[in-house]
Amino acid sequence: MNISTTWLREWISPKVSDEVLAEQLTMAGLEVEGITSVAPYFEKVVVGHVLSCEKHPDADKLSLCQIDVGESEMLQIICGAKNIRTDLKVIVAIVGAVLPNGLKIKKAKLRGVASFGMICSESELGMADNSEGISELDAAAPIGQNIREYLNLDDNIIELDITPNRGDCFSVLGVAREVSANYLIDFELPNFAVISQGISSIATSVSNTIACPKYLTRSILGIDNSVQTPQWMADKLMRSGQSLHSPVVDITNFVLMELGQPMHAFDADKVQGAIEVRNAKSGEKVELLNESTVELKDDTLVIADDNSVLAIAGVMGGLASATLNNTNNILLESAFFEPVSIAGKARNYGLHTESSLRFERGVDFGITEIAMDRATQLIIEICGGKASDVKACIDKSALPKLPAINITQEKIQKVLGFELDSDWITEKFQSLGFEINQQSNNSWRITPPSFRFDIRIPADLIEELARLYGYDKLPVQKLSLDANINVIAEAQIDKYEVMQSLVARGYQEVITYSFISEKYHDLISPEAKKIVLSNPISAELSTMRSSLWAGLLQTLESNQRRGHSDARFFEIGLCFAGVEASKQSNKLAGIITGNRFDAQWSGEPTPVDFFDVKADLESILALTGAKFIFVAGEHSALQKGQTAQIILDGKQVGWMGALSPVVAKELSLPKCYLFEIDLDTVLTGKIAQYTAFSQYQQAQRDIALILDESIPVSELMDSIEALQQSNFVGVSLFDLYAGENIELGKKSVAFSLSYQSLEGTLSDDEVNGKVDEVLALMNDKFSAVQR
């Protein structure tokens, strides 16, 4: 935001230079990005009056002018500007003047005729980048007055970078409050007196008082909107970065910059019936002041009459009810819109306005009436007319609450690291406009004013004290830490171990947004509860993720576009399946695609498959020591027949499988495999126990079984382990076959059984007896026969 120091000093003027004032604002938390002068230094430039203007005797494009600059003699000046004419007030650089571009004004001769000065344009004085012709001054400009004084060119513009939490500082009033608090200068809001006459003929109502708790209107009849905006107002607006329009629009913009209250004026003769503040009906359209037509969503708050929408509340007015130069009657609006109801609405329609900028951050709901009176006062003063009483629709129960905050000297000292004087604390809170109830010398109960939406907890109050004390003056303190070391269970697995395990297997960690597009949510987790943000950064980040797969797929998609076809990524992060905090869960997910190994001379590339991702996941699960089971299942984002549920203690804790071809086609992705598991189940293991080593030889036996192909191998292996045979070491699968010489619908499975004793070498009879037990179990439980 740009603010003129001259305008600011009309409100409050500390006895320091503009540069020191700007530095103090930065130290107080209002960052000043720069301070620039309105015009560079020059002298001997005054207001002149063109008494006569004739053609140069020897040049058709030059004019010979007689100029009155308030001296005893007229000045003869030759000018080549097309807009020079008799009786015009102009800017004159007299002999001896030095212009910003280095030009020294001397007596000169042009085509044989003497010229004693120069009639200047704004660009020649460094007041504009370019100009078309010389500058034309107001007819009332005093002849001979120094132009710097007349145009108030000894003014600086401070460019402020206002943080989103300080919406109260988007105005001259807001900055003036800050200066008052920093320099302890008394500051009072002036009273804007208005004499009202009659009652407005236009009725108003608010149907959505949650979004609009306060809505004021006032009719002003018989105005002349064709008059010129006063120069003093035009200068302040332009130096604040505002364009000039008609007087009424300029006045509402002036109040916006002065008090921070966005306002709007409707042409009262174009309003059909009553005014209602309501939510738009889906499909309603409005042509805005920027001449664009938008189709409204039903969550958009609008101002409407009996026939149509007149404006998007807090964003922009409609073209159909706009005030023009021939407008005679207006309906002036001043309102408070709840910030959340306005947030993001401008962006939804591709707009960005000064009004939405302020309403999104919070506008002082206590200044609505004052702004109405200020705008009315200026309109009557500049445009004439008669003002009606104010029609007010106010729902006090829906206005923001201002809870009192308790704070103590002990709390302040603990946070800041040093003690502040109690009287200084009280004085500063008072200077900020806070309501103070000092309960003791070291305890305060403080209620923030209506314009401070950012003050809600004790830490906010302490931040105010810190910035007013001066961040640059805060003493350096040694940090102390009360280390309360939590006891970590021996079975707890460090997250770093899981990450390192995946990195060792060729994975790279990615960190993606917790927000995804609705498209990705519906493709991956259509059954999960969708949490849509009311104010998303963009449409692509509008929904809270219920699975990490969305971010991984987007990362894979981005890598594919850049030619990185072999990828292994994993992510650890929060997922959200419901609004309640209990529905948030930490998850671990991974994705692989491409070839198993880098291309090499000794063999053909081998694409990754289902068992690659299963092996990667099992390597992680092995850290826990728990027994996980993989069971065939169906998932909307995974391919049928290549999908498995991950089960622990009878409870599903994750999924793995190949990406569904439907999803892959929609996202233009190659064949890839994913897994996702609740992180807590991975980080909770079993306590390792010591097992003695045997010095005797291990005995191994291989068995091959023929059984139904529908029986999972894992069930066979689990059943063998469940026998709990003495001296049993383990079972491993080494062959799986179906085809020639095997009956249709059957498969051959080959296991290696290992046995070892701590007491001696096992005999063949002992080992064979145990193998026979296994074969009998396989036959009884699974109808498996030895091959």
Summary of the structure (lengths in Angstrom):
residues: 787
radius of gyration: 39.7
end to end distance: 84.8
largest distance: 136.4
contacts: 2398
relative contact order: 0.06
helix: 28%
strand: 30%
